[in-house]
Structures are given as C-alpha cells and as structure tokens.
Amino acid sequence: MEERIKIAGIVEESIVDGPGIRLVVFTQGCVHNCIGCQNPETHPFSNGYYIHVDEIVEMVKKDPLLDGITLSGGEPFHQGRACGLLAKKIKKMGLNIITYTGYTFEELLNEIDINRGWKELLYATDILIDGRFDVEKKSLSLRFRGSSNQRIIDVKSSLEKNQVVIADI
C-alpha cells in the first residue's frame, strides 16, 4: 500500500520557507499548540486531507526550478514515517530537505527509538528548524524562523559530532 501524508496544503513555489525555491508541504496535526502560531489551522488532527507521497514527488518532478522541499506544519514528526519516505525520495532526486518542528533536536534524539518514523525523517533531513514558536521571542528580522529560541541546524554535521551544529545558510 502506498504511503500517504495528511496535509493542510501545499505551496508549490516558496522563497520564504528555506533557501532557494521550495515546494512546501504543510502537514496536518500538531500537539504543541504554540501561542501565536502562524498556522493554527494545521493543529487539529481531524482537519486536512490525505495525499499519496508519490503525488508530491510528481509535483516536484514537474518543477525544474525547485532546490528542495520544506516539511512544515502542523508537526511533520507526527507523521515521521510518511514524511521520511517522501524526504528520501526527494533526496534521491538531488534536492534538499528542510524540516520545521516544534521539538528540539535533543528531544528528537531522546525519543528517536520510541516514536515510529522519527529516525527516518530526521536522518533524511538536511536542515532542521527546531523548537516551539515563542511569541515572547518573536522577531520579524529572523531568517526562516519565527522566534529567537528556534535554531537552524545542520542535521548531518550534528549527528556526526553528537552536538548541535548551526547551519550556515
């Protein structure tokens, strides 16, 4: 059976959700419920609709301008297995993966063996923007982040060094 992702929507070309031109998948469902979240409609797990992973792959194949995809939300790690599968297929195409999460990198590592699919998604992610949005630390001057507590992490380097390495983007 083909894997599906429950999404709130897709933006086919974005320049604000990571470097370059990106297809953005907004997953549906989030337990963080951050005050001031810019996507509160993505919180209820009962909303949204399902799309097959390969349908998203086909969208990406049709756009030669894309540098990669961004998985946002909602919370992509709530659907880690399906999002990880999508990320792996996109990486095979030579494109990069950015994942936004309300979890910290450390929280993901602490529970990576407990939560189904977290490892697949984390290991397929190139850049992780982590941490819950904090309205008290909100700043419009931050690149690709909503609040100053959120970090832009180079996942591969962080896993190799066993410590957070901030991405140079």
Backbone as JSON, one array per atom type, in Angstrom:
{
  "sequence": "MEERIKIAGIVEESIVDGPGIRLVVFTQGCVHNCIGCQNPETHPFSNGYYIHVDEIVEMVKKDPLLDGITLSGGEPFHQGRACGLLAKKIKKMGLNIITYTGYTFEELLNEIDINRGWKELLYATDILIDGRFDVEKKSLSLRFRGSSNQRIIDVKSSLEKNQVVIADI",
  "N": [[0.85, -1.19, 0.0], [0.55, 2.16, -0.85], [2.2, 4.86, 0.72], [0.7, 7.51, 2.59], [0.29, 11.01, 3.36], [-1.16, 13.13, 5.73], [-2.28, 16.26, 5.06], [-2.41, 19.87, 5.36], [-2.11, 21.54, 3.29], [-0.35, 22.53, 0.25], [2.31, 24.51, -0.9], [3.44, 25.37, -3.95], [5.68, 26.79, -4.91], [7.92, 28.45, -3.0], [9.76, 31.08, -1.46], [10.3, 31.73, 1.09], [10.46, 29.76, 2.98], [12.88, 28.53, 3.53], [16.16, 28.34, 1.99], [16.46, 29.21, -1.48], [14.22, 28.06, -4.09], [11.33, 26.43, -3.12], [9.2, 23.6, -2.67], [6.55, 23.42, -0.49], [5.27, 21.44, 2.03], [2.6, 21.37, 4.09], [1.97, 19.76, 6.88], [-0.76, 18.11, 8.55], [-1.95, 18.39, 11.81], [-0.93, 18.83, 15.12], [0.53, 18.79, 18.31], [1.71, 20.73, 19.81], [0.61, 23.33, 19.87], [1.41, 26.12, 19.93], [1.26, 29.36, 21.23], [0.3, 32.03, 19.22], [1.09, 30.84, 16.87], [1.71, 30.7, 13.38], [0.3, 29.04, 11.78], [-2.27, 28.0, 12.83], [-4.47, 26.59, 11.92], [-3.54, 24.18, 11.16], [-3.34, 22.59, 13.38], [-5.53, 20.87, 14.46], [-6.01, 17.37, 14.36], [-8.11, 16.29, 13.08], [-8.71, 17.78, 10.84], [-7.79, 18.65, 7.41], [-6.45, 16.69, 4.61], [-5.74, 13.6, 2.91], [-2.85, 12.76, 0.98], [-1.07, 11.0, -1.47], [2.32, 10.02, -1.14], [3.79, 9.71, -3.52], [2.37, 11.38, -5.24], [3.14, 13.91, -4.43], [5.85, 13.73, -5.0], [5.7, 13.62, -7.79], [4.77, 16.22, -8.32], [7.03, 17.66, -7.62], [8.87, 16.69, -9.5], [7.91, 17.9, -11.8], [8.72, 20.5, -11.67], [11.42, 22.14, -12.53], [12.76, 24.21, -11.33], [12.94, 23.98, -8.61], [14.78, 23.86, -5.55], [14.54, 22.23, -3.43], [12.5, 20.58, -0.91], [10.3, 21.67, 1.69], [9.24, 20.59, 4.78], [6.63, 21.3, 6.8], [4.26, 22.53, 9.16], [1.45, 22.41, 11.17], [2.94, 19.42, 12.54], [5.56, 17.78, 11.29], [6.88, 15.51, 12.34], [4.93, 14.04, 13.61], [3.99, 12.49, 11.65], [6.13, 10.94, 10.9], [7.09, 8.6, 9.58], [5.86, 8.57, 6.96], [6.57, 11.15, 6.09], [9.32, 10.89, 6.21], [9.74, 8.94, 4.23], [8.92, 10.39, 1.96], [10.87, 12.42, 2.05], [13.23, 10.92, 1.6], [12.79, 10.02, -1.02], [12.8, 12.44, -2.4], [15.38, 13.36, -1.89], [16.83, 11.48, -3.36], [16.48, 12.52, -5.83], [18.26, 14.5, -5.91], [17.71, 16.81, -4.54], [17.26, 19.03, -1.68], [16.27, 18.77, 1.82], [14.3, 20.45, 4.12], [13.14, 20.58, 7.39], [10.67, 21.7, 9.53], [10.08, 21.79, 12.99], [8.38, 21.56, 16.13], [9.6, 20.28, 18.16], [12.7, 20.04, 19.97], [16.02, 19.46, 18.73], [17.38, 17.85, 20.53], [15.24, 16.68, 21.96], [14.12, 15.15, 19.92], [16.21, 13.3, 19.44], [16.31, 12.04, 21.95], [13.95, 10.59, 21.97], [13.93, 9.1, 19.7], [13.98, 6.35, 19.21], [11.65, 5.53, 20.28], [9.44, 6.75, 19.09], [7.72, 6.09, 16.22], [9.07, 6.33, 13.06], [10.47, 8.71, 13.44], [13.26, 8.6, 13.3], [13.72, 7.98, 10.58], [12.76, 10.32, 9.32], [14.32, 12.37, 10.54], [16.96, 11.61, 9.83], [16.83, 11.85, 7.09], [16.59, 14.51, 6.73], [18.08, 17.57, 5.81], [18.39, 20.21, 6.78], [17.25, 21.28, 9.87], [14.78, 23.1, 11.43], [14.28, 23.89, 14.55], [12.35, 23.71, 17.64], [9.75, 25.1, 19.67], [7.5, 27.68, 18.66], [7.85, 30.79, 20.18], [6.08, 33.34, 21.31], [6.93, 35.46, 22.86], [9.52, 35.74, 22.11], [9.45, 36.46, 19.53], [10.42, 37.62, 16.32], [10.56, 39.59, 13.46], [12.8, 39.91, 12.01], [14.31, 37.65, 11.85], [15.75, 35.14, 9.9], [14.04, 32.66, 8.22], [12.89, 31.74, 10.58], [10.59, 32.04, 13.36], [10.84, 32.81, 16.01], [13.41, 33.72, 18.37], [14.42, 31.6, 19.88], [14.37, 29.39, 18.29], [16.29, 27.2, 16.23], [18.51, 26.86, 13.42], [19.54, 24.06, 12.12], [22.24, 22.04, 11.05], [21.77, 18.96, 10.17], [23.18, 16.55, 9.43], [25.89, 17.13, 10.14], [25.5, 17.62, 12.86], [24.65, 15.12, 13.8], [26.94, 13.6, 13.26], [28.86, 14.84, 14.93], [27.69, 14.62, 17.35], [26.49, 16.75, 18.64], [24.74, 19.88, 18.57], [25.01, 21.55, 15.54], [25.02, 24.6, 14.12], [23.51, 25.56, 11.12], [24.97, 26.98, 8.2], [23.45, 29.06, 6.57]],
  "CA": [[0.0, 0.0, 0.0], [1.33, 3.39, -0.96], [2.18, 5.71, 1.92], [0.02, 8.79, 2.47], [0.53, 12.03, 4.37], [-2.3, 14.02, 5.95], [-1.75, 17.61, 4.93], [-3.28, 21.04, 5.35], [-1.96, 22.12, 1.97], [0.97, 22.56, -0.38], [2.69, 25.69, -1.66], [4.3, 24.77, -4.97], [6.94, 27.52, -5.0], [8.08, 29.39, -1.9], [11.13, 31.57, -1.21], [10.37, 32.15, 2.49], [10.49, 28.58, 3.85], [14.2, 27.95, 3.35], [16.88, 28.95, 0.87], [16.1, 28.79, -2.83], [12.8, 27.86, -4.4], [10.97, 25.2, -2.42], [7.84, 23.13, -2.53], [6.32, 23.31, 0.95], [4.19, 20.55, 2.45], [2.11, 21.69, 5.44], [1.34, 18.58, 7.44], [-1.91, 18.39, 9.41], [-1.91, 17.82, 13.15], [0.16, 19.28, 15.97], [0.22, 18.8, 19.74], [2.41, 21.81, 20.5], [-0.33, 24.44, 20.05], [2.14, 27.31, 20.33], [0.52, 30.62, 21.19], [0.79, 32.89, 18.16], [1.5, 30.04, 15.7], [1.22, 31.27, 12.13], [-0.51, 28.03, 11.09], [-3.11, 27.31, 13.82], [-5.43, 25.71, 11.24], [-2.9, 22.87, 10.98], [-3.27, 21.89, 14.66], [-6.45, 19.73, 14.67], [-5.73, 16.16, 13.59], [-9.33, 15.95, 12.33], [-8.77, 18.58, 9.61], [-6.85, 18.29, 6.36], [-6.78, 15.63, 3.67], [-4.61, 12.71, 2.61], [-2.25, 12.76, -0.35], [-0.04, 9.97, -1.6], [3.7, 10.51, -1.22], [4.2, 9.78, -4.93], [1.75, 12.55, -5.86], [4.01, 15.04, -4.11], [7.07, 13.5, -5.79], [5.39, 14.01, -9.18], [4.75, 17.69, -8.35], [8.42, 18.1, -7.58], [9.49, 16.34, -10.79], [7.41, 18.8, -12.84], [9.23, 21.87, -11.47], [12.89, 22.11, -12.55], [13.32, 25.35, -10.59], [13.0, 23.69, -7.18], [16.02, 23.49, -4.88], [14.22, 21.21, -2.46], [11.18, 20.7, -0.29], [10.23, 22.01, 3.11], [8.16, 19.95, 5.52], [6.24, 22.21, 7.86], [3.04, 22.01, 9.76], [1.45, 21.12, 11.81], [4.19, 18.82, 13.04], [5.95, 16.67, 10.41], [7.32, 14.3, 13.06], [3.75, 13.24, 13.95], [3.84, 11.58, 10.52], [7.54, 10.75, 10.58], [7.34, 7.53, 8.61], [5.46, 9.02, 5.63], [7.4, 12.3, 5.73], [10.66, 10.36, 5.96], [9.72, 8.3, 2.93], [8.9, 11.48, 0.99], [12.18, 13.07, 2.08], [14.2, 10.03, 0.95], [12.54, 10.03, -2.47], [13.21, 13.75, -2.92], [16.85, 13.39, -1.83], [17.33, 10.69, -4.49], [16.38, 13.38, -7.0], [19.32, 15.5, -5.8], [17.21, 18.01, -3.89], [17.48, 19.01, -0.23], [15.1, 18.68, 2.68], [14.23, 21.25, 5.34], [12.0, 20.19, 8.21], [10.33, 22.52, 10.7], [9.5, 21.0, 14.07], [8.26, 22.17, 17.45], [10.5, 19.56, 19.05], [14.1, 20.4, 19.84], [16.88, 18.4, 18.23], [17.66, 16.97, 21.67], [14.02, 15.89, 22.22], [14.01, 14.14, 18.86], [17.2, 12.25, 19.69], [15.94, 11.31, 23.17], [12.79, 9.72, 21.74], [14.01, 8.61, 18.32], [13.72, 4.91, 19.16], [10.31, 5.3, 20.82], [8.44, 7.26, 18.16], [7.8, 5.47, 14.9], [9.34, 7.19, 11.92], [11.27, 9.9, 13.74], [14.63, 8.4, 12.8], [13.69, 8.09, 9.12], [12.62, 11.72, 8.92], [15.47, 13.15, 10.98], [18.15, 11.25, 9.05], [16.63, 12.3, 5.71], [16.52, 15.97, 6.76], [19.36, 18.28, 5.71], [18.33, 21.35, 7.7], [16.14, 21.2, 10.82], [14.48, 24.32, 12.19], [13.69, 23.24, 15.72], [11.86, 24.47, 18.78], [8.4, 25.66, 19.64], [7.41, 29.12, 18.49], [7.67, 31.51, 21.44], [5.63, 34.68, 20.94], [7.74, 36.42, 23.62], [10.82, 35.86, 21.42], [9.14, 36.67, 18.12], [11.13, 38.69, 15.62], [10.39, 39.54, 12.02], [14.11, 40.03, 11.38], [14.96, 36.34, 11.82], [15.63, 34.44, 8.63], [13.44, 31.32, 8.23], [12.42, 31.38, 11.92], [9.62, 32.98, 13.91], [11.28, 33.3, 17.32], [14.86, 33.61, 18.53], [14.8, 30.33, 20.5], [14.43, 28.37, 17.26], [17.62, 27.08, 15.65], [18.64, 26.31, 12.07], [20.53, 23.03, 12.43], [22.8, 21.15, 10.04], [21.49, 17.66, 10.79], [24.26, 15.58, 9.21], [27.03, 17.5, 10.99], [25.11, 17.46, 14.26], [24.65, 13.69, 14.12], [28.33, 13.16, 13.24], [29.59, 15.41, 16.07], [26.9, 14.37, 18.54], [26.12, 18.03, 19.26], [24.07, 20.74, 17.61], [25.83, 22.39, 14.67], [24.15, 25.56, 13.46], [23.73, 25.58, 9.67], [25.45, 28.22, 7.62], [22.61, 29.42, 5.4]],
  "C": [[0.89, 1.25, 0.0], [1.13, 4.27, 0.28], [1.49, 7.04, 1.62], [0.4, 9.7, 3.62], [-0.76, 12.84, 4.5], [-1.77, 15.45, 5.98], [-2.85, 18.67, 5.06], [-3.24, 21.7, 3.99], [-0.54, 22.08, 1.49], [1.14, 23.91, -1.07], [3.73, 25.2, -2.66], [5.61, 25.49, -5.17], [6.98, 28.58, -3.91], [9.54, 29.82, -1.82], [11.31, 31.99, 0.25], [10.49, 30.98, 3.47], [11.79, 27.8, 3.72], [14.86, 28.57, 2.14], [16.47, 28.37, -0.48], [14.6, 28.72, -3.02], [12.41, 26.48, -3.89], [9.5, 24.88, -2.59], [7.64, 22.89, -1.04], [5.09, 22.46, 1.21], [3.84, 20.91, 3.89], [1.34, 20.49, 5.97], [0.2, 19.01, 8.37], [-1.76, 17.66, 10.73], [-0.7, 18.28, 13.92], [-0.29, 19.32, 17.42], [0.83, 19.99, 20.46], [1.5, 22.99, 20.81], [0.33, 25.71, 20.57], [1.26, 28.55, 20.2], [1.14, 31.51, 20.12], [1.28, 32.15, 16.93], [0.92, 30.65, 14.44], [0.34, 30.29, 11.35], [-1.45, 27.3, 12.04], [-4.13, 26.36, 13.19], [-4.85, 24.32, 11.01], [-2.88, 22.05, 12.27], [-4.23, 20.7, 14.78], [-6.11, 18.53, 13.76], [-6.94, 15.77, 12.73], [-9.46, 16.72, 11.02], [-7.81, 18.01, 8.56], [-7.34, 17.16, 5.48], [-5.52, 14.82, 3.38], [-4.16, 12.87, 1.17], [-1.17, 11.69, -0.37], [1.34, 10.62, -1.75], [4.11, 10.68, -2.69], [3.54, 10.92, -5.69], [2.6, 13.8, -5.61], [5.31, 14.93, -4.91], [6.84, 13.94, -7.24], [5.32, 15.53, -9.32], [6.16, 18.25, -8.42], [9.1, 17.85, -8.92], [9.1, 17.32, -11.9], [7.99, 20.21, -12.74], [10.75, 21.86, -11.41], [13.54, 23.25, -11.78], [13.52, 25.06, -9.11], [14.41, 23.32, -6.72], [15.8, 22.37, -3.87], [12.8, 21.35, -1.97], [11.35, 21.07, 1.17], [9.02, 21.3, 3.69], [7.85, 20.82, 6.73], [4.94, 21.69, 8.45], [2.13, 23.07, 10.27], [2.84, 20.7, 12.31], [4.55, 17.62, 12.18], [6.33, 15.39, 11.15], [6.14, 13.46, 13.57], [3.44, 12.24, 12.83], [5.24, 11.25, 9.99], [7.81, 9.7, 9.52], [7.04, 8.0, 7.18], [6.31, 10.21, 5.18], [8.84, 11.87, 5.45], [10.77, 9.68, 4.61], [9.74, 9.35, 1.82], [10.28, 12.12, 0.9], [13.24, 12.22, 1.36], [14.03, 10.03, -0.57], [13.0, 11.35, -3.1], [14.73, 13.87, -2.92], [17.47, 12.59, -2.98], [17.29, 11.48, -5.79], [17.44, 14.49, -6.96], [18.89, 16.81, -5.15], [17.38, 17.9, -2.38], [16.16, 19.11, 0.54], [15.28, 19.58, 3.9], [12.99, 20.8, 6.1], [11.87, 21.16, 9.38], [9.69, 21.61, 11.73], [9.4, 21.83, 15.35], [9.12, 21.46, 18.48], [11.9, 20.14, 18.91], [14.86, 19.2, 19.29], [17.13, 17.37, 19.33], [16.44, 16.1, 22.01], [13.85, 14.8, 21.16], [14.97, 12.99, 19.1], [16.82, 11.4, 20.9], [14.82, 10.31, 22.93], [12.8, 9.06, 20.36], [13.69, 7.12, 18.19], [12.32, 4.56, 19.65], [9.24, 5.65, 19.8], [8.69, 6.78, 16.75], [8.04, 6.53, 13.82], [10.22, 8.39, 12.19], [12.68, 9.77, 13.17], [14.68, 8.58, 11.29], [13.63, 9.55, 8.68], [13.84, 12.54, 9.33], [16.7, 12.87, 10.11], [18.03, 11.65, 7.58], [16.6, 13.83, 5.6], [17.92, 16.56, 6.66], [19.44, 19.41, 6.74], [17.08, 21.2, 8.55], [15.98, 22.56, 11.49], [13.66, 23.83, 13.37], [13.18, 24.23, 16.75], [10.47, 25.04, 18.57], [8.47, 27.16, 19.4], [7.1, 29.75, 19.84], [7.34, 32.96, 21.11], [6.41, 35.77, 21.68], [9.1, 36.67, 22.96], [10.65, 36.05, 19.92], [9.95, 37.82, 17.55], [10.94, 38.51, 14.13], [11.72, 39.63, 11.28], [14.86, 38.7, 11.27], [14.71, 35.65, 10.49], [15.13, 33.01, 8.85], [12.97, 30.85, 9.6], [11.43, 32.43, 12.41], [10.05, 33.57, 15.24], [12.75, 32.93, 17.55], [15.31, 32.32, 19.22], [14.92, 29.2, 19.48], [15.8, 28.39, 16.59], [17.54, 26.49, 14.24], [19.83, 25.35, 12.14], [20.95, 22.23, 11.2], [22.71, 19.74, 10.64], [22.65, 16.7, 10.63], [25.46, 15.88, 10.11], [26.72, 17.31, 12.46], [25.12, 15.99, 14.68], [26.08, 13.15, 14.18], [29.08, 13.6, 14.49], [28.88, 15.19, 17.4], [26.65, 15.64, 19.36], [25.54, 18.92, 18.17], [25.09, 21.59, 16.87], [24.85, 23.3, 13.91], [24.52, 25.62, 11.97], [24.15, 26.96, 9.21], [24.64, 28.51, 6.36], [22.16, 30.86, 5.51]]
}
